[in-house]
Amino acid sequence: MPGMTMVQALNDALDTMLALDPDVLIFGEDVGYFGGVFRVTDKLQAKYGPTRCFDTPIAEGGIVAAAIGMAAYGLRPVIEIQFADYILPAYDQLVSEAARLRYRSNGEFVAPITVRAPYGGGIFGGQTHSQSPEAIFAHVTGLKTVIPSNPRDAKGLLIAAIECDDPVIFLEPKRLYNGPFDGRPGQALQSWDGHPAAEVPAGHYTVPLGTAAVVRPGRAVTVLAYGTMVHVAGAAIAATGIDAELLDLRSIVPLDIDAVSASVRKTGRCVIVHEASRFAGFGAELSALVQERCFYHLKSPIERVCGWDTPYPHAFEWDYFPGPDRVAAALRRATEAAA
């Protein structure tokens, strides 16, 4: 199995599905001739032609609206929103039309749409290229929300999303596109080559939506994370030496609540890590679910390590991110609290 970056793995997933299913097509801003601003769709137009992979005007609402019509007709559109920050002009189409199509038609129509979007910070893109809007999609019944943390999962999850008959918001952490890192400011990205998660199988395979992965087993505390924060949490665990169990949620809707509950009941402690703002972030829902299902097993308060409750701070980007030091402090608080 070849070692791949996440960009290469996502490109391979799209290539695989374009070859296997004539109903799959790709469109969005700059995804055709240019191959996407992060090169995820590189060379796909040249290989499959401009009717299977093509560019659109800068009109996110129109892109999603067109995808809904195509999906209702029987196609499987994979659309790219150039940055997750740009998705808000299409929010009404996603919430009022795509998410409800199966239900309002009593199953006569479905919306097998995959909405890809680079997401999160780490490239000094400022307030309009760096946000983490996963919570506003997780709240919408009828949408699925997926966030991979490594190349192997990225390919399998994207194929599963494309094959799903419901709309999927597929958020791709920009800081992981070209390799893993532990979240320290200024650190050079490392290659994924040789990393087990970078060994991406050839051809078609899926990672089922709604299945968490135990990245590291442990008994002292459960750490819940997704996307970039899986690597940040892993670095914090390594720095502290605490016997933490690290779960990569992989998708937040559907959520693998059984895996979460089993882990917290085993450890009795829980630390939640995400890059988005703390207030009403997805960590709040995780905290509520853990409290409801694991209350009598908890030995300490649930900890949340999140972004600031401010507009995205360009000048203080690396202070805004939950880094290994902040996560390590939460791990110590959780494990040192009296049972």
N, C-alpha and C positions, 0 to 999 in steps of 0.2 A: 504494500500500500504506500503510495507516494506521500511525502510530507507536503502539506499545503498551508498557506495562510488562509484566513477567513475569506478574503476577497476571492482567492482562487477556488475555495470550496463552494462558495455561493455561485460563482460563475459555472462551475462544474454541475451544480444542481440544476441551474437553468438550462444548460446545454443538454443535460440528460432528459429533462422533461420536454423540451422542444423536440427532441428526436423521438421520444416515445409517444407523445400525444399531439396529434395535429390540431387539437382544440386549444392548446396553450399558445398564448402570444404575450409579448412584452411591449409595453410602451410607457412613455414618460418624458420628462425633460432631459435631453442630451443622452438618452440611453442607446440610441441607434448608431449613427456614424461615429460619434465620439466615444461610445462605450461606457458612458456614465462618468460622473465627476470623480468617483473613487474606483473606476474601471471594473465594476462588478459585471457589467454587460459587454465587456470588451470582446470584439470579433464576432459577436452573435449575429449582428445584422449581416455581416459579410457571409456568414455560413448559412443562414436560414432565409435571408432576403428581407426586404423592407415591408412585407406584409405580415411578417411574424415578429419583427423587432423594429420599432419605429419611434421617431421623435414626435413630440406634441408641443403645442403652444404653452406658454407659461400661464396655466390656468388650472389650478389643482381641483377646483370644483368640477370643471369640465372633464378632467381626466377621470375622476371617480365616477361621474355621471355616465360617461361613455362606457366605463367598465361594467357598471350595473346593467346597462342595456345589453351588452355583449354576453354577460353571465346569464341573464334571463333567457337569452336566445340559445344558450348551450355551450358557449365558449368558456375558457378558463383563463381570464386575463391576469397577468402579473404586472402590476403597475408600480413604478418607482416615484415616490415623492422625494425630491432631491435632498432635502433635510427634513427631519421630523418637525422642526419648527414651522415649516411651510404647510403643514397639513390642515391647519385651522380653517382656511377658506373652503375646504372640502368636508368639514366636520358635519354639517347638516346633511349632506348626501350620505355619509357613512352611517350616521345615527338614525335619520328619519327614513332612509330608503334601504340601504344595503343590509343593515342589521335586522330590519323588520320584514324583509321580503318573504322569507320562508313562512313566517307566522301570519302575515296579513293575507297571504294567498293560500293558507291552509295546506302548505306543502306542494302546491302546484308549480311554484317557481322557487329556485334557490339562487344564492349569490356566491358562487365559488370564486371569490376575488381574493387575491393576495396583494396586500399593500406593503411594499418594502419601503423602508426609510432609514437612512443613517441617523443615529440618535446618540445623545449624550455629548459631553464636552471632551476637552483634552487636546483640541487643535487651535486654541486661541481664536475661536470663531465668533466670540462675543455673544450677545443676547439672542441673536436671530439664527444662530447655527449650532447651538449647544444644549438645547433644552431636553428634558426627559419627561415626556408627557404621558407615560404609560397609564397613570391612574385615571385619566379622563376617558380612556378606552376601556379599562377594566370595569368601569362602572356601567357600561352600556350592555344590556342584555342583547345577545345575538352576535356580538363580536368576540373573536378570540384574539389574545394578545401573547406574542411569543418573543423571547429575547435570548438568543444563544450566547454562549460564553467561549466557544472554541470551534475550530474548523469542522471537526467530525460531526458535532451536533448541528452546526449551522447547515451543513448540506442535508442531513437527514430530516431536520425540522422544516427546512424550506420545501423539500419534496412533499412532506406530509401536509404542509400548509396548502400547497398547490392542489393536492388531491382532495382536500377537504371541501365539502359542499357548502360551508358557511364562510363568511368573510373573515380573513385573518389579517391582523395588523402585525407585521413582522419587523421588529425594531432591531437594527444592526449596530452594535456599539462601535463607534468610529475608532476608539482607542485600541480596539482589538483587531482591526482590519488587517494589520500587517505583522502582528505578533503579540505575545503576552507581556505583561509587565506588572509590577506590584503596586503602582500608583504613586511612586515618589516623584516629586517635581524634577523635571530635567533629565530623568533616566532615559537612556537610549532604549528603543524597542529591541527586543531579542527576536531571533528567528524562531518560528514554530518547528523548524526541521528537527527531527529527533524527539520531539515531544509526543507522547502517546496520543494525545487528543488531536494532534496534527496529522496522524496517519488516517487518511480519508479513503475509505473503500471506493473502488471504481464502480461505475454503473449505478443502478437504482437501489436505494435502501431508504428506510424511513426511521425517524425517531418519533414515536407516538406523541402527539400533543397531550399535555396533561400528566407527564411522567417526570418527576424530579430525579436527580442523580445524586448519589452519595459520593461526593468528591473525596472526602476524607472521613473515615469512621472515627468515632470518639465517644466518651462517656461523661465528660465533665460539663459540657454545654453544647447546645445546638446553635449553629449559625445559619441563618437563612439569607441567601443572596441570589443575584442573577446578573447576567451580563458581565461588565467590567468588574463589578464588585466581588465576584467570585474570586478573582485574582488578588484583589486588595485584601479580602478576608483571609485568603490563604497565606499571604505574606504576614499578616498580623498573628495568625495562629502559630506560624513558624517562629516568629520573633518572641512570643511569650512562652512557648513550650507547653501551653495548656492543651489538654487532651480533648479538643473540640471536635464535634461532628459537623462537617460543612456540607450543606445541601445546596446544590444548584437547582433552582426551581425550574429553569428552562422555559416554561410557560407560566404566566400568572393567571390566565384564563384560557383553558381550564386549569385549575390549581390542583396539584397532587396533595390534597389536604391529609390523606391517609399517611403518606410518607412524613409529612410535617408532624402530625400528631404522634406517630410512632416514635420519632426521634426525640421530641420534647418530653414525652412520657418516660423515655429511657434516661435522658440526662437531667431532667428537672429544671433546666435553665434555657433561656432563649435570647439570642442577640440577632437583630434584624438589620441588614445593611442595604441601603439603596442610595443612588446618586441624586434622585429628585428631592425637592424640598420636603421637609418633614411633615408639615401640617397637611392633613388629608392626603398624604402620599400613600402608596400601596402598602407601606409598612404598617400604617394604622389598621388596615383591614387584616393583615397578617396577625397583628397583635391581638385584635378582637377575636379572631378565630382560635388562636392558641389559648387565649383566656377562657373562651367558652368550652373548649374541648379538653384542656389539660390543666384546669385550675387546681385540682387537688394533687397534681404531680409537681407543681411549681415550687421551687425552693428559694427563688429570688425574683424580684420584679423583672419584667421583660424590658430589654434595652433596645433602643432604636438609634442607629448611627446613620445620619442622612445629610443631604445638602442643606444649606441655609434657607430660611424663609424670607428670601429676598429675590428681586429680579436677578437674573444670572450675572454675576460680577466678573466682567472681563478682566479687570486688573488684578483680581484676587482669585483667579480660577483655581489654583492649586490649594488655596486655603478652603475654598468652598467644598471641594471634593472630600468625602470621607476617605481618609488615608489610613495606612497601617497603624499609625500612632493612635488615632482616634478610635479605631476598631479595637486595638489592643487594650486601651483603657476601659472600654465597655466590657471586654472579656474578663478583665480583672475584677471589675465591679460585680459582674454577675457571679463569678465563681468564689469571690471572697465574702459575699453576703451570707449571713447566717441562714441555715436551713430552717 
